[in-house]
Amino acid sequence: MKSARICLVGAGRAGMVHAFNFRYRVAEAELVAIVDANEAMAQERAGELDVPFVFDSIESALSQADFDAVCIATPTFTHASIVIAAARAGKHVLCEKPMALTLDEADAMIAAARQADVVLQIGFMRRFDPAFRAAKEQIEAGVIGDPIVIRTLTRGPGLPPRWACDPTTSIGMLAEVNSHDFDTIRWLAGSEFARVYAEAATFKAPELEAEFPGFYDTAIVTTRLVNGTLGIIDGCCPVGYGYDARAEVLGTGGVLFIGELREHALVRCTREDGVVTKQFSAWAKRFEAGYLAEDEHFINCIRTGEPPLVSGEDGRQALEGVLAATRSIQTGAPVSLPFAESAGDVM
């Protein structure tokens, strides 16, 4: 098969990480088009990367350009319509997290990809990060015995875009920031969520809570999985001090510590400054290797027919955990899974 031709949909920060990889770093991939509602920005990005085609909608791209796959890095509330349109046109899909706003949307996305027999991969890049992958391999090898408690955190230095703070267009921080943690827990545990309880508060951005009822910037989630493993998620955004994504797995025979805040394995100590080290300032730097491996895996799946390591079903399961936690925040009570969307509004 010749190089897989990629159309990037969404030319923001996350989109440009993928764009750079597909343009320069992923063998057998060719970035041929960029789509963004902000066509001027798309034109600028295309000029920087020498990409021939620019469009302001997926419909225009599908009707006017020739490509094999789409990489979607647009706001969450647009994911379902773009994925379904691309799949129905026979295009393979890499879609950034969170997968969708509702389980019905996720189901429709999965069904469209299955009916078209195309790849649907969800952007949980931690599964491709060297440290997280090594931890998964050691857990499966029984090095620390059976997992007892999995603790994972994501803390971002700044706030997500405004649409992500608005409950009419986003599920909230647990989806936009911490959906990685929901996926990490179920992946490392090798099991599904059985019960979820969450508490949330607003400490860092009270002005947004006043503007968007239901907004929160800090959350703690406790979970029990079907196999008995306990999970804890710690999320806060913005924290200011840097980008912080770590995990700990306590097993019956040992413990694993995954990731660290330090960008470099270098620490300076002087009488004047004390102990000083450099922290990660952004997610793109912390998970640079993970994003590259994720994009390489997507191309490999297209070329070989191998199923993706992070499927649409995986995206749905993480979304279900997020929705259950959001319901728990609203009701103040634990929520059992499977989750019933019809039981109330989670937006």
C-alpha positions in Angstrom: 0.0 0.0 0.0 1.2 3.5 -0.8 1.5 6.1 2.0 -1.8 6.8 3.9 -3.1 10.2 3.0 -4.3 12.1 6.1 -6.7 15.0 6.5 -6.4 16.8 9.8 -9.7 18.2 11.1 -9.0 20.9 13.8 -5.8 23.0 13.5 -5.5 23.9 17.2 -2.8 22.8 19.6 -3.6 19.1 19.7 -4.2 19.0 16.0 -0.8 20.5 15.3 0.9 17.8 17.3 -0.6 15.2 15.1 0.0 17.4 12.0 3.7 17.6 12.7 3.9 13.9 13.2 2.1 13.0 10.1 4.0 15.6 8.0 7.5 14.8 9.2 7.8 11.9 11.6 5.5 9.0 10.7 6.7 6.8 7.8 4.1 5.9 5.2 1.9 8.9 6.1 1.2 12.0 4.0 -0.6 15.0 5.4 -2.6 16.3 2.4 -5.4 18.5 3.8 -6.3 20.6 6.9 -9.8 21.5 7.9 -10.8 24.2 10.4 -13.8 26.4 10.8 -11.2 29.2 11.1 -10.0 29.0 7.5 -7.5 31.8 8.0 -5.8 29.8 10.7 -6.0 26.7 8.6 -4.3 28.5 5.7 -1.5 29.6 8.0 -1.0 26.1 9.4 -1.0 24.6 5.9 1.6 27.2 4.8 3.8 26.3 7.7 3.6 22.6 6.9 3.4 22.8 3.1 0.0 21.1 3.0 -1.8 21.5 -0.4 -5.5 21.6 0.6 -7.4 23.7 3.1 -11.1 23.5 3.9 -13.5 25.0 6.4 -15.7 21.9 6.8 -15.3 18.1 6.7 -18.1 18.1 4.0 -16.0 20.3 1.7 -12.9 18.1 2.3 -14.7 14.9 1.6 -16.2 16.2 -1.7 -13.1 18.0 -3.0 -10.0 16.1 -1.8 -8.6 12.6 -2.0 -7.4 11.1 1.3 -7.6 7.8 3.2 -8.1 8.9 6.8 -9.0 11.8 9.1 -7.4 12.8 12.4 -10.0 14.7 14.4 -8.9 17.3 17.0 -11.9 19.5 17.2 -14.1 20.5 20.2 -15.8 17.4 21.7 -19.3 18.5 20.7 -18.3 18.2 17.0 -16.8 14.7 17.2 -19.8 12.6 16.5 -20.9 14.3 13.3 -17.4 14.4 11.9 -16.6 10.8 12.7 -19.9 9.6 11.2 -19.5 11.6 8.0 -15.9 10.5 7.5 -16.7 6.8 8.2 -19.6 6.8 5.8 -17.3 8.2 3.2 -14.9 5.2 3.8 -12.3 7.1 5.7 -10.3 5.7 8.6 -10.6 7.8 11.8 -8.3 8.8 14.6 -10.4 10.9 17.0 -9.1 12.8 20.0 -10.6 12.2 23.4 -13.1 12.5 24.9 -14.9 10.5 22.3 -18.3 12.2 22.5 -20.8 13.9 24.7 -23.2 11.0 25.1 -23.2 7.2 24.9 -25.7 7.4 22.1 -23.2 9.5 20.1 -20.5 7.1 20.9 -22.6 4.1 19.8 -23.5 5.8 16.5 -19.8 6.5 15.9 -18.8 2.9 16.5 -21.7 1.6 14.3 -20.7 3.9 11.4 -17.1 2.7 11.5 -18.1 -0.9 11.8 -20.6 -0.7 8.9 -17.9 1.0 6.7 -15.2 -1.4 7.9 -12.8 1.4 8.7 -10.4 1.9 11.6 -11.8 3.9 14.6 -9.0 4.8 17.0 -9.5 7.0 20.1 -6.7 9.4 21.2 -5.7 8.0 24.6 -1.9 8.5 24.0 -0.9 7.3 27.5 -1.3 3.8 26.3 1.6 4.5 23.9 3.8 6.3 26.4 6.9 4.2 27.2 6.5 4.4 31.0 2.8 3.6 30.9 3.4 0.8 28.4 6.1 -0.7 30.6 3.8 -0.6 33.6 1.1 -2.4 31.7 3.6 -5.1 30.6 4.8 -5.6 34.2 1.3 -5.8 35.6 0.4 -8.5 33.0 3.6 -10.3 33.8 2.6 -10.4 37.5 5.7 -8.5 38.7 3.7 -6.7 41.4 1.0 -9.3 41.9 -2.6 -8.4 41.4 -3.5 -4.7 41.3 -5.2 -3.5 44.5 -5.4 0.3 44.1 -4.7 2.4 41.0 -4.2 6.1 41.6 -3.9 8.4 38.7 -3.9 12.2 38.3 -3.9 14.9 35.6 -3.4 18.5 36.5 -3.1 21.1 33.8 -1.3 24.4 34.0 -4.1 26.5 32.4 -7.8 26.3 31.7 -9.2 24.5 28.6 -10.9 26.7 25.9 -14.1 28.4 27.0 -16.3 26.0 25.2 -14.9 23.3 27.5 -16.0 25.3 30.6 -19.6 25.6 29.3 -22.0 22.8 30.4 -24.0 23.3 27.2 -21.0 22.3 25.0 -18.9 20.1 27.3 -19.3 17.5 30.0 -16.7 19.4 32.0 -13.1 18.9 33.3 -13.5 15.2 34.0 -14.1 14.7 30.3 -11.8 17.3 28.8 -8.8 16.7 31.1 -9.3 13.5 33.1 -10.8 11.2 30.6 -7.2 9.9 30.2 -7.4 8.8 33.8 -10.6 6.9 33.4 -9.0 5.0 30.5 -5.8 4.5 32.3 -7.5 2.9 35.3 -9.6 0.4 33.4 -6.7 -0.4 31.0 -4.2 -1.0 33.8 -6.7 -2.9 35.9 -7.9 -5.0 33.0 -11.5 -4.5 34.1 -14.5 -2.3 33.8 -16.0 0.2 36.2 -18.7 -1.1 38.5 -19.3 1.9 40.8 -18.1 5.5 40.7 -18.3 8.3 43.3 -17.1 11.9 42.8 -16.7 15.2 44.6 -15.9 18.5 42.8 -15.3 22.1 43.8 -14.1 25.4 42.4 -11.0 26.8 43.9 -9.0 28.2 41.0 -11.5 29.9 38.7 -14.5 31.1 40.7 -15.4 33.6 38.0 -16.1 30.8 35.6 -18.4 29.1 38.2 -20.4 32.3 38.3 -20.6 32.4 34.5 -21.2 28.7 33.9 -23.4 27.0 36.5 -22.1 23.5 37.1 -18.5 24.5 36.3 -15.7 23.0 38.6 -12.0 23.1 38.4 -11.0 20.4 41.0 -12.3 16.9 41.4 -11.7 13.6 43.2 -13.2 10.4 41.9 -13.1 7.0 43.6 -14.0 3.9 41.6 -14.5 0.2 42.2 -14.0 -2.1 39.2 -15.7 -5.4 38.4 -12.6 -7.4 39.4 -12.5 -5.6 42.7 -9.6 -3.2 42.0 -10.1 0.3 43.5 -9.3 3.4 41.5 -8.7 7.0 42.5 -8.6 10.0 40.1 -7.2 13.4 41.1 -7.9 16.3 38.8 -7.3 20.0 38.9 -7.0 22.6 36.2 -5.5 25.2 36.2 -2.8 24.5 38.7 -0.2 26.9 37.3 2.9 25.0 38.4 3.1 22.9 35.2 1.6 19.9 33.5 1.4 16.9 35.9 0.4 13.4 34.8 1.3 10.5 37.0 0.0 7.2 38.2 0.7 4.6 41.0 -0.3 1.0 41.0 -0.3 -0.9 44.3 -0.3 -4.6 43.9 -0.4 -7.6 46.2 3.3 -8.0 45.7 4.7 -4.5 45.1 4.1 -1.1 43.7 4.7 0.8 40.4 5.2 4.5 40.1 4.5 5.9 36.6 5.7 9.2 35.3 7.1 12.3 37.1 6.8 16.0 37.0 10.4 16.7 36.1 11.1 17.3 32.4 14.8 16.4 32.7 16.6 14.1 35.1 18.6 17.0 36.3 18.4 18.6 39.8 20.4 21.7 40.8 21.1 22.6 44.5 22.7 25.8 45.6 22.7 27.6 49.0 20.9 30.6 47.4 18.2 28.7 45.4 17.8 25.4 47.2 16.8 22.4 45.1 15.7 23.4 41.6 14.6 21.2 38.7 12.6 21.9 35.5 9.0 20.7 35.3 6.9 19.8 32.3 5.1 23.0 31.2 2.7 21.4 28.6 1.1 18.0 27.8 2.6 18.0 24.2 6.1 17.8 25.6 5.3 15.3 28.4 3.7 12.9 26.0 5.7 13.6 22.8 6.8 10.0 22.5 3.2 8.8 23.2 1.7 11.0 20.5 4.2 9.8 17.9 3.7 6.1 18.8 -0.1 6.6 18.7 0.0 8.2 15.2 2.4 5.5 14.0 0.0 2.8 15.3 -2.9 4.4 13.5 -1.1 4.3 10.2 0.0 0.7 10.8 -3.6 -0.3 11.5 -4.7 1.3 8.2 -2.0 -0.5 6.3 -2.3 -4.0 7.9 -5.9 -4.2 9.0 -4.8 -4.7 12.6 -7.4 -3.6 15.1 -6.4 -0.4 17.0 -5.1 -0.8 20.6 -7.5 1.9 21.6 -10.9 1.2 20.0 -14.2 3.0 19.8 -15.4 0.7 22.5 -12.5 1.8 24.8 -13.5 5.4 24.2 -17.1 4.6 25.1 -16.1 2.9 28.3 -14.1 5.9 29.4 -17.0 8.2 28.5 -19.3 6.0 30.6 -17.1 6.5 33.6 -17.0 10.2 33.1 -20.8 10.4 32.8 -21.2 8.4 35.9 -18.8 10.6 37.8 -20.6 13.7 36.6 -23.9 12.3 37.8 -22.3 11.5 41.1 -21.2 15.1 41.4 -24.7 16.3 40.7 -26.5 13.9 43.1 -23.9 13.5 45.8 -24.3 9.8 45.6 -22.3 6.8 44.2 -23.4 5.7 40.7 -23.5 2.1 39.6 -22.7 1.0 36.1 -23.9 0.3 33.4 -24.8 4.0 33.2 -28.3 5.0 32.1 -28.3 8.4 30.4 -32.1 8.6 30.6 -31.9 8.8 34.4 -31.1 12.5 34.2 -29.2 15.3 32.5 -25.5 15.1 33.0 -24.6 18.2 31.1 
